[in-house]
Amino acid sequence: MIDCTIRNIPEAVEERLTEEARRRDLSIDQAALEAIARGLGLESLRFEYYELDDLEIVDDADG
């Protein structure tokens, strides 16, 4: 799997992507990935998103 950075996103695309992410309670990355898949005709792809909100930070610096 690759990581990708997209630059110079047109304002209209940014606004639509932000609206879609907010409406569906997704991150911008999640909304963008789904939009790319749909644009490529891969609507049947299903993505799994893992919530990290319940993870606990453990500071083990003191050993």
N, C-alpha and C positions, 0 to 999 in steps of 0.2 A: 504494500500500500504506500502511496506517495503522499507527501505533504505539499501544499501548494499555496502560494501567495498571489492574490489577484490585485493588481494596481489599477488606478484610473477608472474606477467603477463609475459609470454615469450617475448623476444625481437621481434621475428617475428610477433607475434600477436599485440604487441604495434605499430609496424611500419605499419602494414596493417590497423589497426584501425585509426591511425593518418592520413594516406593517405586518407582513406574513409571519415573521418570527414572533412578534408580540401577540398577534391574534391566536397563534397555535401554541404559545408558551414554549417556544424553541429558542435556542441560541441562534445567532446570525450564521454561524458555521453550519448548524444542522439545517436551517432553512435553505442556505445556499447549496448544500450538497443535494438536498431533495430537488431543488429547482434545476440543477444541472442534470440530474438523472432523468427528470421529466422531459427536459429539453432534448435529451438524447434518445428519447423513446423508451426509457427503462422504468416506466411507471410501476412495474411489478417488483422492483427492488424494494426490500424492506430493510430499514435501518434500526438497529438497537441502540438506544441511548441510555447511558448509565448515569444516574444522579449521584453526585458526590457530596451532596449537602449533608448527609448523615455521617460522613467520615469525621473522625476525631483527630486533631493534631496532637502528636506525641513529641514532646521535646526531650530527646534523650542525650542532649549535649553534655549533661553533667555526669553521664555514665553511671 
